[in-house]
Amino acid sequence: MDSKKLLEVVVKAADDKKALDIVALDMADVTFVADYFVIMEAMNTRQLDAIADNIADQAELAGAKAAGHIEGDVKSGWVLIDLGDIVVSVFTHDERAHYNLEKLWSDAPLVDVSAFISE
């Protein structure tokens, strides 16, 4: 599956579970680890779990090969989903502010994902 299409699947799955402040970074020219990093937050740990599960499920349904490789858990406030070409981080608000991945990877251009998010 093309990484841009997988990005759409990830963002729509996150939005479906009401993830907040979804940001996608184009990592292609910054690191060889992944094409995109997707960062978002949940209002609480229950929602964090629902978002992470939905992303993994929808990626698997779409044919993503690495779907289901998940690190962290709701107790840590950060769940990382490695989908190969896309790495997804779902945070609680406090953990997102603490790790501030957007600043860490500030060399990476933002990807406009607004077309994938319902209003």
Residue pairs with C-beta under 8 A, 6 or more apart in sequence:
1 62
1 63
1 64
3 35
3 36
3 85
3 86
5 62
6 59
6 62
6 64
6 83
6 85
6 86
7 24
7 35
7 36
7 38
7 86
7 111
7 113
7 116
8 113
8 116
9 58
9 59
9 62
9 64
10 38
10 55
10 58
10 59
10 83
10 86
10 88
11 22
11 24
11 38
11 113
11 116
11 117
12 58
12 116
12 117
13 51
13 54
13 55
13 57
13 58
13 59
14 22
14 38
14 40
14 51
14 54
14 55
14 88
14 90
15 22
15 116
15 117
15 118
16 54
16 58
17 47
17 50
17 51
17 54
18 43
18 47
18 51
19 40
19 41
19 42
19 47
19 51
19 90
20 40
20 41
20 42
20 43
20 93
21 40
21 41
22 38
22 39
22 40
22 113
22 117
23 38
23 39
23 40
23 102
23 110
23 113
24 36
24 37
24 38
24 39
24 110
24 111
24 113
25 36
25 37
25 38
25 39
25 102
25 105
25 108
25 109
25 110
25 111
26 35
26 36
26 108
26 109
26 110
26 111
27 33
27 34
27 35
27 36
27 37
27 105
27 108
28 35
29 108
30 105
30 107
30 108
33 87
34 84
34 85
34 86
34 87
35 85
35 86
36 85
36 86
36 87
36 111
37 86
37 87
37 88
37 89
37 101
37 105
37 108
38 86
38 87
38 88
38 89
39 88
39 89
39 91
39 96
39 101
39 102
40 51
40 88
40 89
40 90
40 91
41 90
41 91
41 92
41 93
41 96
42 48
42 50
42 51
42 90
42 91
42 92
43 93
44 92
45 74
45 75
45 77
45 92
46 74
48 74
48 77
48 79
48 90
48 91
48 92
49 74
49 79
51 90
52 70
52 79
52 81
52 88
52 90
55 81
55 88
55 90
56 67
56 68
56 70
56 81
57 67
59 67
59 81
59 83
60 67
60 68
64 83
64 84
65 84
66 82
66 83
66 84
67 83
69 81
69 82
69 83
70 79
70 80
70 81
70 82
71 79
71 80
71 82
72 78
72 79
72 80
73 79
76 95
77 91
77 92
77 94
77 95
78 89
78 90
78 91
78 92
78 95
78 99
79 89
79 90
80 87
80 88
80 89
80 90
81 87
81 88
81 89
81 90
82 88
89 101
91 99
